[in-house]
Amino acid sequence: MQVRFLIDEKSTGSDKLLIGWTVLPSGARHDKHRHPNADEFFIVVQGSGFIYTDTGREPSVQGDVIFTPRGHWHGFDNTGKEDVVLVWGWSGAGSLEAAGYEIPPEGY
């Protein structure tokens, strides 16, 4: 998985907004996690797979826009044959430290 911060506190001084770019190769997964201090959106620019949320798993394809409120679990599983490219962002935080990053308890 490749992750790149495009707009963040370190590069631009933005302390309430972060925009990033992620490439998930075929078969890769960004495990379920949550950000207690930031809302997050994803735009699926390329590829397909499944988005994980608090309520389960849903198919996701190119062009989908997904919103995850702060504190809600989410993740992405690339089940397609090509790379998944995601543009994503956080509202309310300009860094990973400010957004927070929590993984689910074992067995969740």
PDB file as gemmi writes it, atoms N, CA and C in Angstrom:
CRYST1    1.000    1.000    1.000  90.00  90.00  90.00 P 1                      
ATOM      1  N   MET A   1       0.853  -1.175   0.000  1.00  0.00           N  
ATOM      2  CA  MET A   1       0.000   0.000   0.000  1.00  0.00           C  
ATOM      3  C   MET A   1       0.896   1.233   0.000  1.00  0.00           C  
ATOM      4  N   GLN A   2       0.598   2.153  -0.882  1.00  0.00           N  
ATOM      5  CA  GLN A   2       1.300   3.434  -0.938  1.00  0.00           C  
ATOM      6  C   GLN A   2       0.369   4.520  -0.431  1.00  0.00           C  
ATOM      7  N   VAL A   3       0.845   5.320   0.510  1.00  0.00           N  
ATOM      8  CA  VAL A   3       0.056   6.427   1.052  1.00  0.00           C  
ATOM      9  C   VAL A   3       0.889   7.695   0.928  1.00  0.00           C  
ATOM     10  N   ARG A   4       0.266   8.751   0.426  1.00  0.00           N  
ATOM     11  CA  ARG A   4       0.963  10.030   0.298  1.00  0.00           C  
ATOM     12  C   ARG A   4       0.046  11.145   0.787  1.00  0.00           C  
ATOM     13  N   PHE A   5       0.558  11.993   1.651  1.00  0.00           N  
ATOM     14  CA  PHE A   5      -0.181  13.171   2.098  1.00  0.00           C  
ATOM     15  C   PHE A   5       0.076  14.290   1.092  1.00  0.00           C  
ATOM     16  N   LEU A   6      -0.997  14.861   0.525  1.00  0.00           N  
ATOM     17  CA  LEU A   6      -0.879  15.921  -0.470  1.00  0.00           C  
ATOM     18  C   LEU A   6      -0.999  17.304   0.162  1.00  0.00           C  
ATOM     19  N   ILE A   7      -1.955  17.450   1.049  1.00  0.00           N  
ATOM     20  CA  ILE A   7      -2.157  18.693   1.800  1.00  0.00           C  
ATOM     21  C   ILE A   7      -2.239  18.301   3.260  1.00  0.00           C  
ATOM     22  N   ASP A   8      -1.352  18.839   4.084  1.00  0.00           N  
ATOM     23  CA  ASP A   8      -1.374  18.531   5.512  1.00  0.00           C  
ATOM     24  C   ASP A   8      -0.689  19.646   6.295  1.00  0.00           C  
ATOM     25  N   GLU A   9      -0.681  19.493   7.599  1.00  0.00           N  
ATOM     26  CA  GLU A   9      -0.105  20.515   8.461  1.00  0.00           C  
ATOM     27  C   GLU A   9       1.386  20.710   8.180  1.00  0.00           C  
ATOM     28  N   LYS A  10       2.097  19.622   7.969  1.00  0.00           N  
ATOM     29  CA  LYS A  10       3.549  19.701   7.761  1.00  0.00           C  
ATOM     30  C   LYS A  10       3.909  20.422   6.463  1.00  0.00           C  
ATOM     31  N   SER A  11       3.203  20.115   5.373  1.00  0.00           N  
ATOM     32  CA  SER A  11       3.584  20.677   4.070  1.00  0.00           C  
ATOM     33  C   SER A  11       2.955  22.029   3.758  1.00  0.00           C  
ATOM     34  N   THR A  12       1.768  22.298   4.339  1.00  0.00           N  
ATOM     35  CA  THR A  12       1.067  23.540   3.972  1.00  0.00           C  
ATOM     36  C   THR A  12       0.622  24.375   5.164  1.00  0.00           C  
ATOM     37  N   GLY A  13       0.740  23.835   6.375  1.00  0.00           N  
ATOM     38  CA  GLY A  13       0.257  24.550   7.556  1.00  0.00           C  
ATOM     39  C   GLY A  13      -1.221  24.328   7.837  1.00  0.00           C  
ATOM     40  N   SER A  14      -1.880  23.465   7.057  1.00  0.00           N  
ATOM     41  CA  SER A  14      -3.304  23.191   7.252  1.00  0.00           C  
ATOM     42  C   SER A  14      -3.495  22.339   8.506  1.00  0.00           C  
ATOM     43  N   ASP A  15      -4.130  22.917   9.531  1.00  0.00           N  
ATOM     44  CA  ASP A  15      -4.305  22.152  10.775  1.00  0.00           C  
ATOM     45  C   ASP A  15      -5.703  21.568  10.939  1.00  0.00           C  
ATOM     46  N   LYS A  16      -6.615  21.823   9.996  1.00  0.00           N  
ATOM     47  CA  LYS A  16      -7.981  21.293  10.086  1.00  0.00           C  
ATOM     48  C   LYS A  16      -8.409  20.517   8.846  1.00  0.00           C  
ATOM     49  N   LEU A  17      -7.487  20.330   7.897  1.00  0.00           N  
ATOM     50  CA  LEU A  17      -7.806  19.604   6.667  1.00  0.00           C  
ATOM     51  C   LEU A  17      -6.569  18.849   6.206  1.00  0.00           C  
ATOM     52  N   LEU A  18      -6.778  17.598   5.813  1.00  0.00           N  
ATOM     53  CA  LEU A  18      -5.707  16.794   5.229  1.00  0.00           C  
ATOM     54  C   LEU A  18      -6.280  16.073   4.021  1.00  0.00           C  
ATOM     55  N   ILE A  19      -5.556  16.113   2.901  1.00  0.00           N  
ATOM     56  CA  ILE A  19      -5.946  15.392   1.692  1.00  0.00           C  
ATOM     57  C   ILE A  19      -4.819  14.423   1.358  1.00  0.00           C  
ATOM     58  N   GLY A  20      -5.186  13.186   1.036  1.00  0.00           N  
ATOM     59  CA  GLY A  20      -4.186  12.173   0.723  1.00  0.00           C  
ATOM     60  C   GLY A  20      -4.549  11.345  -0.491  1.00  0.00           C  
ATOM     61  N   TRP A  21      -3.607  10.505  -0.869  1.00  0.00           N  
ATOM     62  CA  TRP A  21      -3.700   9.638  -2.042  1.00  0.00           C  
ATOM     63  C   TRP A  21      -3.200   8.270  -1.617  1.00  0.00           C  
ATOM     64  N   THR A  22      -3.970   7.224  -1.886  1.00  0.00           N  
ATOM     65  CA  THR A  22      -3.556   5.864  -1.537  1.00  0.00           C  
ATOM     66  C   THR A  22      -3.701   4.954  -2.748  1.00  0.00           C  
ATOM     67  N   VAL A  23      -2.717   4.093  -2.955  1.00  0.00           N  
ATOM     68  CA  VAL A  23      -2.780   3.056  -3.984  1.00  0.00           C  
ATOM     69  C   VAL A  23      -2.725   1.705  -3.275  1.00  0.00           C  
ATOM     70  N   LEU A  24      -3.763   0.901  -3.496  1.00  0.00           N  
ATOM     71  CA  LEU A  24      -3.832  -0.460  -2.950  1.00  0.00           C  
ATOM     72  C   LEU A  24      -3.677  -1.445  -4.107  1.00  0.00           C  
ATOM     73  N   PRO A  25      -2.591  -2.208  -4.164  1.00  0.00           N  
ATOM     74  CA  PRO A  25      -2.449  -3.212  -5.225  1.00  0.00           C  
ATOM     75  C   PRO A  25      -3.537  -4.286  -5.121  1.00  0.00           C  
ATOM     76  N   SER A  26      -3.735  -5.009  -6.194  1.00  0.00           N  
ATOM     77  CA  SER A  26      -4.702  -6.102  -6.197  1.00  0.00           C  
ATOM     78  C   SER A  26      -4.425  -7.035  -5.023  1.00  0.00           C  
ATOM     79  N   GLY A  27      -5.470  -7.349  -4.270  1.00  0.00           N  
ATOM     80  CA  GLY A  27      -5.350  -8.235  -3.116  1.00  0.00           C  
ATOM     81  C   GLY A  27      -4.959  -7.546  -1.821  1.00  0.00           C  
ATOM     82  N   ALA A  28      -4.612  -6.262  -1.878  1.00  0.00           N  
ATOM     83  CA  ALA A  28      -4.200  -5.538  -0.665  1.00  0.00           C  
ATOM     84  C   ALA A  28      -5.418  -5.044   0.104  1.00  0.00           C  
ATOM     85  N   ARG A  29      -5.189  -4.774   1.376  1.00  0.00           N  
ATOM     86  CA  ARG A  29      -6.275  -4.329   2.245  1.00  0.00           C  
ATOM     87  C   ARG A  29      -5.760  -3.280   3.229  1.00  0.00           C  
ATOM     88  N   HIS A  30      -6.555  -2.227   3.425  1.00  0.00           N  
ATOM     89  CA  HIS A  30      -6.298  -1.283   4.511  1.00  0.00           C  
ATOM     90  C   HIS A  30      -7.254  -1.700   5.624  1.00  0.00           C  
ATOM     91  N   ASP A  31      -6.696  -2.311   6.653  1.00  0.00           N  
ATOM     92  CA  ASP A  31      -7.504  -2.901   7.718  1.00  0.00           C  
ATOM     93  C   ASP A  31      -8.404  -1.881   8.399  1.00  0.00           C  
ATOM     94  N   LYS A  32      -9.451  -2.414   9.010  1.00  0.00           N  
ATOM     95  CA  LYS A  32     -10.435  -1.590   9.707  1.00  0.00           C  
ATOM     96  C   LYS A  32      -9.747  -0.773  10.803  1.00  0.00           C  
ATOM     97  N   HIS A  33     -10.111   0.509  10.864  1.00  0.00           N  
ATOM     98  CA  HIS A  33      -9.547   1.441  11.841  1.00  0.00           C  
ATOM     99  C   HIS A  33     -10.519   2.606  12.001  1.00  0.00           C  
ATOM    100  N   ARG A  34     -10.208   3.526  12.903  1.00  0.00           N  
ATOM    101  CA  ARG A  34     -11.034   4.727  13.040  1.00  0.00           C  
ATOM    102  C   ARG A  34     -10.167   5.896  13.488  1.00  0.00           C  
ATOM    103  N   HIS A  35     -10.714   7.096  13.222  1.00  0.00           N  
ATOM    104  CA  HIS A  35     -10.063   8.341  13.616  1.00  0.00           C  
ATOM    105  C   HIS A  35     -11.019   9.068  14.565  1.00  0.00           C  
ATOM    106  N   PRO A  36     -10.705   9.132  15.856  1.00  0.00           N  
ATOM    107  CA  PRO A  36     -11.629   9.740  16.813  1.00  0.00           C  
ATOM    108  C   PRO A  36     -11.786  11.248  16.663  1.00  0.00           C  
ATOM    109  N   ASN A  37     -10.852  11.903  15.966  1.00  0.00           N  
ATOM    110  CA  ASN A  37     -10.875  13.366  15.903  1.00  0.00           C  
ATOM    111  C   ASN A  37     -11.055  13.932  14.505  1.00  0.00           C  
ATOM    112  N   ALA A  38     -11.443  13.110  13.529  1.00  0.00           N  
ATOM    113  CA  ALA A  38     -11.584  13.612  12.159  1.00  0.00           C  
ATOM    114  C   ALA A  38     -12.631  12.819  11.385  1.00  0.00           C  
ATOM    115  N   ASP A  39     -13.481  13.545  10.641  1.00  0.00           N  
ATOM    116  CA  ASP A  39     -14.346  12.926   9.640  1.00  0.00           C  
ATOM    117  C   ASP A  39     -13.458  12.565   8.447  1.00  0.00           C  
ATOM    118  N   GLU A  40     -13.866  11.552   7.680  1.00  0.00           N  
ATOM    119  CA  GLU A  40     -13.057  11.151   6.524  1.00  0.00           C  
ATOM    120  C   GLU A  40     -13.946  10.883   5.321  1.00  0.00           C  
ATOM    121  N   PHE A  41     -13.440  11.232   4.130  1.00  0.00           N  
ATOM    122  CA  PHE A  41     -14.108  10.859   2.888  1.00  0.00           C  
ATOM    123  C   PHE A  41     -13.113  10.107   2.015  1.00  0.00           C  
ATOM    124  N   PHE A  42     -13.652   9.262   1.131  1.00  0.00           N  
ATOM    125  CA  PHE A  42     -12.868   8.567   0.113  1.00  0.00           C  
ATOM    126  C   PHE A  42     -13.535   8.817  -1.229  1.00  0.00           C  
ATOM    127  N   ILE A  43     -12.746   8.972  -2.271  1.00  0.00           N  
ATOM    128  CA  ILE A  43     -13.234   8.933  -3.643  1.00  0.00           C  
ATOM    129  C   ILE A  43     -12.466   7.807  -4.327  1.00  0.00           C  
ATOM    130  N   VAL A  44     -13.197   6.840  -4.870  1.00  0.00           N  
ATOM    131  CA  VAL A  44     -12.556   5.733  -5.580  1.00  0.00           C  
ATOM    132  C   VAL A  44     -12.273   6.220  -7.002  1.00  0.00           C  
ATOM    133  N   VAL A  45     -11.012   6.508  -7.280  1.00  0.00           N  
ATOM    134  CA  VAL A  45     -10.592   7.041  -8.572  1.00  0.00           C  
ATOM    135  C   VAL A  45     -10.408   5.919  -9.586  1.00  0.00           C  
ATOM    136  N   GLN A  46      -9.975   4.770  -9.114  1.00  0.00           N  
ATOM    137  CA  GLN A  46      -9.721   3.624  -9.994  1.00  0.00           C  
ATOM    138  C   GLN A  46      -9.916   2.338  -9.207  1.00  0.00           C  
ATOM    139  N   GLY A  47     -10.431   1.319  -9.888  1.00  0.00           N  
ATOM    140  CA  GLY A  47     -10.524  -0.006  -9.286  1.00  0.00           C  
ATOM    141  C   GLY A  47     -11.833  -0.277  -8.570  1.00  0.00           C  
ATOM    142  N   SER A  48     -11.849  -1.415  -7.869  1.00  0.00           N  
ATOM    143  CA  SER A  48     -13.050  -1.828  -7.146  1.00  0.00           C  
ATOM    144  C   SER A  48     -12.655  -2.707  -5.976  1.00  0.00           C  
ATOM    145  N   GLY A  49     -13.586  -2.852  -5.057  1.00  0.00           N  
ATOM    146  CA  GLY A  49     -13.348  -3.683  -3.881  1.00  0.00           C  
ATOM    147  C   GLY A  49     -14.500  -3.558  -2.915  1.00  0.00           C  
ATOM    148  N   PHE A  50     -14.185  -3.640  -1.634  1.00  0.00           N  
ATOM    149  CA  PHE A  50     -15.200  -3.536  -0.591  1.00  0.00           C  
ATOM    150  C   PHE A  50     -14.761  -2.512   0.440  1.00  0.00           C  
ATOM    151  N   ILE A  51     -15.714  -1.686   0.857  1.00  0.00           N  
ATOM    152  CA  ILE A  51     -15.500  -0.741   1.947  1.00  0.00           C  
ATOM    153  C   ILE A  51     -16.066  -1.382   3.207  1.00  0.00           C  
ATOM    154  N   TYR A  52     -15.315  -1.308   4.274  1.00  0.00           N  
ATOM    155  CA  TYR A  52     -15.771  -1.821   5.569  1.00  0.00           C  
ATOM    156  C   TYR A  52     -16.244  -0.653   6.413  1.00  0.00           C  
ATOM    157  N   THR A  53     -17.403  -0.825   7.055  1.00  0.00           N  
ATOM    158  CA  THR A  53     -17.973   0.210   7.914  1.00  0.00           C  
ATOM    159  C   THR A  53     -18.431  -0.427   9.223  1.00  0.00           C  
ATOM    160  N   ASP A  54     -19.011   0.390  10.082  1.00  0.00           N  
ATOM    161  CA  ASP A  54     -19.571  -0.118  11.336  1.00  0.00           C  
ATOM    162  C   ASP A  54     -20.655  -1.164  11.102  1.00  0.00           C  
ATOM    163  N   THR A  55     -21.335  -1.075   9.955  1.00  0.00           N  
ATOM    164  CA  THR A  55     -22.480  -1.950   9.706  1.00  0.00           C  
ATOM    165  C   THR A  55     -22.160  -3.136   8.805  1.00  0.00           C  
ATOM    166  N   GLY A  56     -20.907  -3.291   8.400  1.00  0.00           N  
ATOM    167  CA  GLY A  56     -20.555  -4.432   7.563  1.00  0.00           C  
ATOM    168  C   GLY A  56     -19.678  -4.049   6.396  1.00  0.00           C  
ATOM    169  N   ARG A  57     -19.913  -4.706   5.275  1.00  0.00           N  
ATOM    170  CA  ARG A  57     -19.071  -4.560   4.092  1.00  0.00           C  
ATOM    171  C   ARG A  57     -19.965  -4.294   2.889  1.00  0.00           C  
ATOM    172  N   GLU A  58     -19.563  -3.337   2.051  1.00  0.00           N  
ATOM    173  CA  GLU A  58     -20.338  -3.000   0.864  1.00  0.00           C  
ATOM    174  C   GLU A  58     -19.413  -2.908  -0.338  1.00  0.00           C  
ATOM    175  N   PRO A  59     -19.900  -3.330  -1.524  1.00  0.00           N  
ATOM    176  CA  PRO A  59     -19.072  -3.188  -2.715  1.00  0.00           C  
ATOM    177  C   PRO A  59     -18.834  -1.715  -3.039  1.00  0.00           C  
ATOM    178  N   SER A  60     -17.677  -1.436  -3.608  1.00  0.00           N  
ATOM    179  CA  SER A  60     -17.329  -0.073  -3.974  1.00  0.00           C  
ATOM    180  C   SER A  60     -16.587  -0.098  -5.306  1.00  0.00           C  
ATOM    181  N   VAL A  61     -16.946   0.819  -6.205  1.00  0.00           N  
ATOM    182  CA  VAL A  61     -16.355   0.853  -7.543  1.00  0.00           C  
ATOM    183  C   VAL A  61     -15.903   2.270  -7.884  1.00  0.00           C  
ATOM    184  N   GLN A  62     -15.195   2.373  -8.995  1.00  0.00           N  
ATOM    185  CA  GLN A  62     -14.714   3.661  -9.472  1.00  0.00           C  
ATOM    186  C   GLN A  62     -15.849   4.676  -9.504  1.00  0.00           C  
ATOM    187  N   GLY A  63     -15.582   5.868  -8.972  1.00  0.00           N  
ATOM    188  CA  GLY A  63     -16.572   6.939  -8.940  1.00  0.00           C  
ATOM    189  C   GLY A  63     -17.323   7.049  -7.632  1.00  0.00           C  
ATOM    190  N   ASP A  64     -17.252   6.027  -6.791  1.00  0.00           N  
ATOM    191  CA  ASP A  64     -17.941   6.089  -5.498  1.00  0.00           C  
ATOM    192  C   ASP A  64     -17.298   7.130  -4.590  1.00  0.00           C  
ATOM    193  N   VAL A  65     -18.144   7.797  -3.829  1.00  0.00           N  
ATOM    194  CA  VAL A  65     -17.708   8.731  -2.791  1.00  0.00           C  
ATOM    195  C   VAL A  65     -18.270   8.209  -1.475  1.00  0.00           C  
ATOM    196  N   ILE A  66     -17.402   8.036  -0.491  1.00  0.00           N  
ATOM    197  CA  ILE A  66     -17.789   7.441   0.792  1.00  0.00           C  
ATOM    198  C   ILE A  66     -17.454   8.418   1.905  1.00  0.00           C  
ATOM    199  N   PHE A  67     -18.393   8.634   2.825  1.00  0.00           N  
ATOM    200  CA  PHE A  67     -18.161   9.502   3.980  1.00  0.00           C  
ATOM    201  C   PHE A  67     -18.196   8.663   5.251  1.00  0.00           C  
ATOM    202  N   THR A  68     -17.209   8.866   6.113  1.00  0.00           N  
ATOM    203  CA  THR A  68     -17.139   8.170   7.397  1.00  0.00           C  
ATOM    204  C   THR A  68     -17.017   9.207   8.510  1.00  0.00           C  
ATOM    205  N   PRO A  69     -18.028   9.340   9.373  1.00  0.00           N  
ATOM    206  CA  PRO A  69     -17.936  10.298  10.480  1.00  0.00           C  
ATOM    207  C   PRO A  69     -16.831   9.915  11.464  1.00  0.00           C  
ATOM    208  N   ARG A  70     -16.298  10.900  12.140  1.00  0.00           N  
ATOM    209  CA  ARG A  70     -15.250  10.643  13.139  1.00  0.00           C  
ATOM    210  C   ARG A  70     -15.701   9.575  14.121  1.00  0.00           C  
ATOM    211  N   GLY A  71     -14.763   8.721  14.498  1.00  0.00           N  
ATOM    212  CA  GLY A  71     -15.046   7.676  15.471  1.00  0.00           C  
ATOM    213  C   GLY A  71     -15.679   6.417  14.918  1.00  0.00           C  
ATOM    214  N   HIS A  72     -15.979   6.370  13.605  1.00  0.00           N  
ATOM    215  CA  HIS A  72     -16.603   5.186  13.008  1.00  0.00           C  
ATOM    216  C   HIS A  72     -15.542   4.320  12.327  1.00  0.00           C  
ATOM    217  N   TRP A  73     -15.709   3.008  12.443  1.00  0.00           N  
ATOM    218  CA  TRP A  73     -14.768   2.059  11.850  1.00  0.00           C  
ATOM    219  C   TRP A  73     -14.896   2.057  10.339  1.00  0.00           C  
ATOM    220  N   HIS A  74     -13.771   1.909   9.646  1.00  0.00           N  
ATOM    221  CA  HIS A  74     -13.769   1.813   8.193  1.00  0.00           C  
ATOM    222  C   HIS A  74     -12.463   1.178   7.716  1.00  0.00           C  
ATOM    223  N   GLY A  75     -12.489   0.652   6.504  1.00  0.00           N  
ATOM    224  CA  GLY A  75     -11.320   0.060   5.867  1.00  0.00           C  
ATOM    225  C   GLY A  75     -11.662  -0.241   4.422  1.00  0.00           C  
ATOM    226  N   PHE A  76     -10.697  -0.703   3.650  1.00  0.00           N  
ATOM    227  CA  PHE A  76     -10.938  -0.990   2.237  1.00  0.00           C  
ATOM    228  C   PHE A  76     -10.172  -2.239   1.837  1.00  0.00           C  
ATOM    229  N   ASP A  77     -10.823  -3.097   1.056  1.00  0.00           N  
ATOM    230  CA  ASP A  77     -10.255  -4.357   0.589  1.00  0.00           C  
ATOM    231  C   ASP A  77     -10.286  -4.355  -0.938  1.00  0.00           C  
ATOM    232  N   ASN A  78      -9.125  -4.401  -1.582  1.00  0.00           N  
ATOM    233  CA  ASN A  78      -9.063  -4.446  -3.037  1.00  0.00           C  
ATOM    234  C   ASN A  78      -9.225  -5.891  -3.489  1.00  0.00           C  
ATOM    235  N   THR A  79     -10.397  -6.208  -4.006  1.00  0.00           N  
ATOM    236  CA  THR A  79     -10.679  -7.562  -4.479  1.00  0.00           C  
ATOM    237  C   THR A  79     -10.612  -7.662  -6.000  1.00  0.00           C  
ATOM    238  N   GLY A  80     -10.279  -6.547  -6.662  1.00  0.00           N  
ATOM    239  CA  GLY A  80     -10.210  -6.533  -8.120  1.00  0.00           C  
ATOM    240  C   GLY A  80      -8.850  -6.955  -8.648  1.00  0.00           C  
ATOM    241  N   LYS A  81      -8.722  -6.928  -9.972  1.00  0.00           N  
ATOM    242  CA  LYS A  81      -7.481  -7.335 -10.635  1.00  0.00           C  
ATOM    243  C   LYS A  81      -6.521  -6.166 -10.858  1.00  0.00           C  
ATOM    244  N   GLU A  82      -6.985  -4.932 -10.653  1.00  0.00           N  
ATOM    245  CA  GLU A  82      -6.126  -3.764 -10.851  1.00  0.00           C  
ATOM    246  C   GLU A  82      -5.950  -3.009  -9.534  1.00  0.00           C  
ATOM    247  N   ASP A  83      -4.997  -2.092  -9.525  1.00  0.00           N  
ATOM    248  CA  ASP A  83      -4.800  -1.251  -8.348  1.00  0.00           C  
ATOM    249  C   ASP A  83      -6.065  -0.457  -8.044  1.00  0.00           C  
ATOM    250  N   VAL A  84      -6.331  -0.249  -6.768  1.00  0.00           N  
ATOM    251  CA  VAL A  84      -7.351   0.705  -6.336  1.00  0.00           C  
ATOM    252  C   VAL A  84      -6.618   1.995  -5.996  1.00  0.00           C  
ATOM    253  N   VAL A  85      -7.113   3.100  -6.544  1.00  0.00           N  
ATOM    254  CA  VAL A  85      -6.567   4.418  -6.234  1.00  0.00           C  
ATOM    255  C   VAL A  85      -7.654   5.198  -5.511  1.00  0.00           C  
ATOM    256  N   LEU A  86      -7.318   5.675  -4.322  1.00  0.00           N  
ATOM    257  CA  LEU A  86      -8.252   6.445  -3.502  1.00  0.00           C  
ATOM    258  C   LEU A  86      -7.700   7.840  -3.269  1.00  0.00           C  
ATOM    259  N   VAL A  87      -8.531   8.852  -3.460  1.00  0.00           N  
ATOM    260  CA  VAL A  87      -8.256  10.187  -2.944  1.00  0.00           C  
ATOM    261  C   VAL A  87      -9.107  10.301  -1.702  1.00  0.00           C  
ATOM    262  N   TRP A  88      -8.526  10.767  -0.611  1.00  0.00           N  
ATOM    263  CA  TRP A  88      -9.241  10.786   0.657  1.00  0.00           C  
ATOM    264  C   TRP A  88      -8.853  12.040   1.430  1.00  0.00           C  
ATOM    265  N   GLY A  89      -9.651  12.347   2.426  1.00  0.00           N  
ATOM    266  CA  GLY A  89      -9.329  13.515   3.239  1.00  0.00           C  
ATOM    267  C   GLY A  89      -9.954  13.445   4.612  1.00  0.00           C  
ATOM    268  N   TRP A  90      -9.352  14.211   5.507  1.00  0.00           N  
ATOM    269  CA  TRP A  90      -9.861  14.354   6.874  1.00  0.00           C  
ATOM    270  C   TRP A  90     -10.289  15.787   7.096  1.00  0.00           C  
ATOM    271  N   SER A  91     -11.415  15.955   7.723  1.00  0.00           N  
ATOM    272  CA  SER A  91     -11.882  17.264   8.164  1.00  0.00           C  
ATOM    273  C   SER A  91     -11.750  17.313   9.675  1.00  0.00           C  
ATOM    274  N   GLY A  92     -11.071  18.344  10.170  1.00  0.00           N  
ATOM    275  CA  GLY A  92     -10.899  18.491  11.610  1.00  0.00           C  
ATOM    276  C   GLY A  92      -9.504  18.178  12.095  1.00  0.00           C  
ATOM    277  N   ALA A  93      -8.625  17.724  11.188  1.00  0.00           N  
ATOM    278  CA  ALA A  93      -7.248  17.394  11.582  1.00  0.00           C  
ATOM    279  C   ALA A  93      -6.321  17.567  10.388  1.00  0.00           C  
ATOM    280  N   GLY A  94      -5.133  18.071  10.659  1.00  0.00           N  
ATOM    281  CA  GLY A  94      -4.142  18.266   9.613  1.00  0.00           C  
ATOM    282  C   GLY A  94      -2.987  17.289   9.671  1.00  0.00           C  
ATOM    283  N   SER A  95      -3.073  16.309  10.585  1.00  0.00           N  
ATOM    284  CA  SER A  95      -2.017  15.304  10.721  1.00  0.00           C  
ATOM    285  C   SER A  95      -2.612  14.014  11.273  1.00  0.00           C  
ATOM    286  N   LEU A  96      -1.881  12.925  11.092  1.00  0.00           N  
ATOM    287  CA  LEU A  96      -2.323  11.645  11.648  1.00  0.00           C  
ATOM    288  C   LEU A  96      -2.414  11.725  13.168  1.00  0.00           C  
ATOM    289  N   GLU A  97      -1.461  12.403  13.773  1.00  0.00           N  
ATOM    290  CA  GLU A  97      -1.471  12.535  15.237  1.00  0.00           C  
ATOM    291  C   GLU A  97      -2.725  13.265  15.711  1.00  0.00           C  
ATOM    292  N   ALA A  98      -3.122  14.310  14.996  1.00  0.00           N  
ATOM    293  CA  ALA A  98      -4.319  15.076  15.378  1.00  0.00           C  
ATOM    294  C   ALA A  98      -5.600  14.288  15.102  1.00  0.00           C  
ATOM    295  N   ALA A  99      -5.636  13.528  14.004  1.00  0.00           N  
ATOM    296  CA  ALA A  99      -6.823  12.736  13.660  1.00  0.00           C  
ATOM    297  C   ALA A  99      -6.998  11.571  14.621  1.00  0.00           C  
ATOM    298  N   GLY A 100      -5.873  10.997  15.063  1.00  0.00           N  
ATOM    299  CA  GLY A 100      -5.906   9.775  15.857  1.00  0.00           C  
ATOM    300  C   GLY A 100      -6.060   8.576  14.940  1.00  0.00           C  
ATOM    301  N   TYR A 101      -5.547   7.443  15.364  1.00  0.00           N  
ATOM    302  CA  TYR A 101      -5.641   6.211  14.580  1.00  0.00           C  
ATOM    303  C   TYR A 101      -5.776   5.063  15.559  1.00  0.00           C  
ATOM    304  N   GLU A 102      -6.949   4.426  15.545  1.00  0.00           N  
ATOM    305  CA  GLU A 102      -7.219   3.318  16.463  1.00  0.00           C  
ATOM    306  C   GLU A 102      -7.588   2.078  15.669  1.00  0.00           C  
ATOM    307  N   ILE A 103      -7.094   0.927  16.117  1.00  0.00           N  
ATOM    308  CA  ILE A 103      -7.485  -0.343  15.513  1.00  0.00           C  
ATOM    309  C   ILE A 103      -8.496  -1.019  16.438  1.00  0.00           C  
ATOM    310  N   PRO A 104      -9.365  -1.862  15.880  1.00  0.00           N  
ATOM    311  CA  PRO A 104     -10.389  -2.492  16.719  1.00  0.00           C  
ATOM    312  C   PRO A 104      -9.776  -3.453  17.735  1.00  0.00           C  
ATOM    313  N   PRO A 105     -10.477  -3.653  18.845  1.00  0.00           N  
ATOM    314  CA  PRO A 105     -10.008  -4.653  19.804  1.00  0.00           C  
ATOM    315  C   PRO A 105     -10.040  -6.046  19.175  1.00  0.00           C  
ATOM    316  N   GLU A 106      -9.216  -6.930  19.678  1.00  0.00           N  
ATOM    317  CA  GLU A 106      -9.159  -8.293  19.156  1.00  0.00           C  
ATOM    318  C   GLU A 106     -10.548  -8.930  19.202  1.00  0.00           C  
ATOM    319  N   GLY A 107     -10.932  -9.564  18.083  1.00  0.00           N  
ATOM    320  CA  GLY A 107     -12.222 -10.228  18.012  1.00  0.00           C  
ATOM    321  C   GLY A 107     -13.360  -9.343  17.549  1.00  0.00           C  
ATOM    322  N   TYR A 108     -13.087  -8.067  17.264  1.00  0.00           N  
ATOM    323  CA  TYR A 108     -14.145  -7.149  16.827  1.00  0.00           C  
ATOM    324  C   TYR A 108     -14.536  -7.447  15.417  1.00  0.00           C  
TER     325      TYR A 108                                                      
END                                                                             
